[in-house]
């Protein structure tokens, strides 16, 4: 098991001290940067919207992306199973 290390992140104007592994630290830092970038994008598009509502809007958009990727992965897995079945059928015919 990898040893936990502390990481300091600045997310949406707040500082967080979190524990992660050395291997996952770059991913966590990248995730924080993506969240900050997405929030800044929303802030530019809707400067008068209160921050808490922007955060919800960002969260909803990111969750939509997660759901779309999950659906794509499920479709990919289904295609992979179909291809495997077809290949098995071809093997039995030869």
SEMARLO-487520 format. One record per residue: residue in three letters; chain; x, y, z of N, C-alpha, C in turn. Coordinates in pm, 1 decimal, decimal comma. Each point is the difference from the previous one (the first is absolute). Layout:
<tilos>
aa; ch; n.x; n.y; n.z; ca.x; ca.y; ca.z; c.x; c.y; c.z
ALA; A; X; Y; Z; X; Y; Z; X; Y; Z
...
</tilos>
This chain:
<tilos>
aa; ch; n.x; n.y; n.z; ca.x; ca.y; ca.z; c.x; c.y; c.z
UNK; A; 83,8; -117,0; 0,0; -83,8; 117,0; 0,0; 88,8; 124,1; 0,0
UNK; A; -36,5; 97,2; -81,7; 79,3; 121,3; -12,2; -16,6; 88,3; 122,8
UNK; A; 107,3; 66,5; 34,1; -1,4; 88,7; 116,5; -74,3; 129,3; -32,7
UNK; A; -79,3; 47,0; 94,0; -74,9; 123,6; -15,2; 92,6; 119,6; 21,1
UNK; A; -16,0; 99,7; -85,1; 76,2; 123,3; 12,0; -99,2; 116,9; -0,6
UNK; A; 35,8; 110,4; 64,5; -89,4; 116,2; -2,7; 17,8; 78,8; -129,6
UNK; A; -107,7; 61,4; -44,0; 6,1; 87,8; -116,3; -86,8; 122,1; 29,7
UNK; A; 54,2; 115,8; -32,5; -72,5; 125,9; 18,7; -59,6; 40,5; -133,9
UNK; A; -130,4; 23,9; -0,8; -67,4; 42,0; -122,4; -78,0; 127,8; 24,4
UNK; A; -7,3; 82,0; -101,9; -85,2; 119,1; 3,7; -110,1; -25,4; -102,0
UNK; A; -122,4; -14,2; 50,5; -114,3; -32,2; -84,8; -110,9; 101,0; 25,2
UNK; A; -40,0; 66,7; -106,6; -109,0; 97,5; 5,6; 20,7; 101,7; 112,1
UNK; A; 124,6; 42,4; 13,9; 32,1; 102,5; 97,9; 19,9; -49,9; 141,7
UNK; A; -6,1; -130,3; 20,3; 17,9; -57,3; 133,4; 122,2; -90,9; 0,9
UNK; A; 70,2; -0,4; 111,9; 115,8; -88,6; 15,3; -43,4; -130,4; 65,4
UNK; A; 52,3; -108,5; -52,7; -29,5; -132,6; 53,4; 130,3; -75,0; 20,8
UNK; A; 8,1; -70,6; 110,5; 112,7; -89,5; 25,1; -58,5; -140,4; -1,1
UNK; A; 40,7; -78,0; -98,5; -53,8; -133,8; -18,6; 111,1; -102,9; 3,6
UNK; A; -38,0; -123,4; 20,9; 95,7; -110,8; -4,4; -20,7; -77,7; -128,4
UNK; A; 110,0; -36,9; -62,7; -4,6; -80,6; -121,3; 130,2; -78,1; -8,1
UNK; A; 18,1; -73,5; -105,4; 126,8; -70,8; -20,3; 84,7; 78,7; -99,4
UNK; A; 127,2; -29,0; -1,6; 90,7; 66,3; -94,1; -45,3; -24,5; -144,1
UNK; A; -50,1; -121,5; -26,1; -44,1; -35,6; -134,7; -125,5; 77,7; -41,4
UNK; A; -88,8; 25,3; 94,6; -126,2; 66,9; -31,9; 4,9; 151,4; 16,0
UNK; A; 107,7; 50,9; 55,1; 10,7; 144,2; 24,4; -16,8; 81,4; -128,7
UNK; A; 68,4; -35,4; -110,2; -18,0; 79,5; -123,4; -145,3; -0,1; -49,9
UNK; A; -69,0; -112,9; 14,1; -140,1; -7,1; -41,3; -87,0; 91,3; 85,7
UNK; A; 24,6; 2,0; 129,7; -77,2; 84,7; 90,2; 25,3; 147,5; -30,3
UNK; A; 126,2; 34,3; -23,6; 32,8; 138,5; -34,7; -63,8; 39,4; -133,6
UNK; A; 1,4; -89,9; -94,3; -61,9; 26,9; -131,6; -151,0; 14,9; 14,9
UNK; A; -61,8; -82,9; 81,6; -143,8; 9,7; 23,4; -35,3; 135,6; 60,7
UNK; A; 79,1; 45,3; 95,9; -24,0; 131,0; 61,1; 14,8; 110,2; -103,1
UNK; A; 99,9; -10,7; -85,8; 20,5; 101,6; -103,3; -115,5; 1,1; -99,2
UNK; A; -47,3; -117,5; -40,2; -113,9; -7,3; -91,7; -125,8; 60,5; 61,5
UNK; A; -20,8; -26,9; 127,4; -115,3; 56,3; 70,1; 10,2; 152,3; 6,4
UNK; A; 117,7; 49,7; 33,6; 20,8; 144,8; 2,5; -22,1; 62,4; -138,0
UNK; A; 52,2; -65,8; -103,9; -15,6; 51,6; -136,1; -146,5; 3,1; -41,7
UNK; A; -72,6; -107,0; 30,8; -141,4; -8,4; -35,3; -78,9; 107,6; 73,4
UNK; A; 30,3; 20,0; 127,6; -67,3; 103,8; 78,0; 27,8; 138,7; -59,6
UNK; A; 127,0; 24,7; -35,3; 36,0; 129,2; -58,8; -73,0; 22,5; -132,1
UNK; A; -14,3; -105,2; -78,3; -72,9; 8,5; -126,6; -146,7; 40,3; 25,4
UNK; A; -62,2; -65,8; 95,7; -138,5; 33,0; 35,1; -8,8; 142,7; 54,4
UNK; A; 97,7; 39,7; 79,9; 1,0; 133,5; 58,9; 5,9; 106,7; -110,6
UNK; A; 81,3; -25,5; -103,9; 8,7; 95,1; -112,2; -132,4; 7,4; -76,4
UNK; A; -65,9; -114,0; -15,0; -125,8; -3,7; -75,1; -116,8; 59,1; 78,8
UNK; A; 4,9; -9,3; 130,5; -110,0; 48,9; 84,1; 55,8; 72,1; 122,1
UNK; A; 56,4; 118,4; -19,5; 67,6; 69,1; 110,5; -92,1; 43,1; 113,9
UNK; A; -129,0; 9,1; -24,7; -91,5; 46,9; 104,1; -61,7; -114,2; 82,3
UNK; A; 24,2; -122,4; -41,3; -56,5; -114,4; 72,5; 80,7; -22,2; 127,7
UNK; A; -69,4; -26,0; 108,8; 69,9; -17,5; 127,5; 87,1; -126,8; -2,4
UNK; A; 112,8; 4,1; 69,7; 97,0; -110,1; -4,3; -58,0; -137,7; 32,7
UNK; A; -88,0; -8,3; 98,9; -53,8; -131,3; 35,9; -80,7; -60,5; -114,9
UNK; A; -70,1; 82,5; -74,5; -75,6; -49,6; -115,8; 94,2; -40,8; -112,7
UNK; A; 108,6; 75,2; -18,0; 99,0; -37,3; -101,7; 61,9; -135,3; 32,3
UNK; A; 27,6; -22,3; 126,9; 59,4; -127,5; 41,2; -95,0; -115,1; -33,7
UNK; A; -128,1; 19,3; 24,4; -99,0; -103,6; -32,9; -5,0; -21,5; -151,0
UNK; A; 3,2; 107,6; -76,3; -1,8; -11,5; -145,8; 122,3; -77,0; -50,5
UNK; A; 115,8; 31,0; 57,2; 123,3; -70,4; -37,6; -12,1; -148,2; 35,5
UNK; A; -48,1; -28,0; 120,6; -14,9; -139,8; 43,2; -94,3; -76,0; -92,8
UNK; A; -109,9; 62,8; -37,9; -94,6; -66,4; -90,7; 62,7; -27,9; -136,3
UNK; A; 73,5; 95,5; -53,1; 63,8; -22,8; -129,8; 104,0; -111,8; 8,2
UNK; A; 79,0; 0,8; 106,2; 100,5; -105,1; 15,1; -64,8; -137,3; 17,2
UNK; A; -111,3; -5,6; 73,5; -69,4; -128,2; 16,3; -60,6; -47,3; -131,2
UNK; A; -48,2; 92,4; -82,1; -49,2; -37,7; -132,3; 113,0; -62,9; -81,8
UNK; A; 118,8; 57,8; 8,8; 114,9; -56,0; -70,3; 33,2; -139,2; 52,4
UNK; A; -5,4; -18,6; 131,6; 26,6; -131,1; 60,1; -101,8; -102,0; -50,3
UNK; A; -127,6; 37,6; 0,1; -104,9; -91,4; -46,5; 17,7; -34,2; -147,3
UNK; A; 36,4; 97,7; -81,7; 22,4; -25,7; -142,3; 117,4; -94,6; -20,7
UNK; A; 107,4; 20,7; 76,1; 115,6; -90,5; -11,3; -35,1; -140,1; 47,3
UNK; A; -77,2; -8,7; 107,8; -41,4; -129,7; 51,8; -83,5; -74,0; -104,7
UNK; A; -91,5; 72,3; -64,3; -82,6; -60,5; -104,3; 86,9; -49,0; -115,4
UNK; A; 98,3; 80,7; -39,7; 90,9; -39,1; -106,9; 78,5; -125,7; 37,2
UNK; A; 46,6; -5,7; 124,6; 74,8; -117,4; 45,6; -87,6; -124,7; 1,4
UNK; A; -125,6; 15,2; 41,0; -92,2; -113,4; -0,5; -25,7; -47,4; -142,0
UNK; A; -16,9; 94,2; -93,4; -20,7; -36,6; -139,6; 123,4; -69,0; -56,0
UNK; A; 117,7; 50,4; 36,5; 124,8; -61,2; -43,5; 10,3; -142,8; 52,9
UNK; A; -32,3; -18,9; 127,1; 6,2; -133,9; 59,5; -98,1; -93,4; -68,9
UNK; A; -117,9; 49,7; -34,1; -98,9; -81,8; -70,2; 53,9; -40,8; -137,5
UNK; A; 59,3; 94,7; -72,0; 58,2; -30,1; -131,7; 114,0; -100,9; 12,5
UNK; A; 77,9; 15,2; 104,9; 111,2; -91,9; 23,8; -52,0; -143,0; 21,8
UNK; A; -108,9; -13,0; 78,1; -59,3; -132,2; 22,6; -55,5; -58,8; -129,4
UNK; A; -66,2; 83,6; -81,3; -53,5; -47,4; -127,2; 111,8; -46,7; -91,6
UNK; A; 105,9; 76,5; -7,2; 113,9; -37,4; -83,9; 62,6; -129,6; 48,2
UNK; A; 11,7; -14,5; 130,3; 55,0; -123,1; 55,9; -86,7; -120,1; -37,6
UNK; A; -130,7; 16,0; 7,5; -93,1; -106,9; -37,1; 13,8; -34,1; -147,8
UNK; A; 9,3; 101,8; -83,7; 15,7; -22,1; -143,9; 129,8; -74,3; -27,7
UNK; A; 109,0; 41,3; 64,5; 129,1; -67,0; -19,7; -5,4; -145,5; 45,0
UNK; A; -68,3; -25,9; 110,6; -15,5; -138,8; 46,3; -79,2; -81,9; -101,4
UNK; A; -104,8; 59,5; -54,3; -80,1; -68,8; -102,1; 83,0; -29,8; -123,4
UNK; A; 84,5; 93,5; -42,0; 86,2; -20,1; -116,2; 98,1; -111,8; 26,8
UNK; A; 55,4; -5,1; 121,4; 95,6; -105,3; 37,1; -64,8; -136,7; -6,6
UNK; A; -124,0; -9,1; 45,1; -67,6; -130,6; -1,8; -35,2; -43,2; -140,5
UNK; A; -14,6; 92,5; -94,4; -31,4; -32,4; -138,5; 123,2; -43,8; -77,6
UNK; A; 118,1; 38,4; 46,3; 121,2; -34,7; -74,8; 65,1; -125,1; 50,1
</tilos>
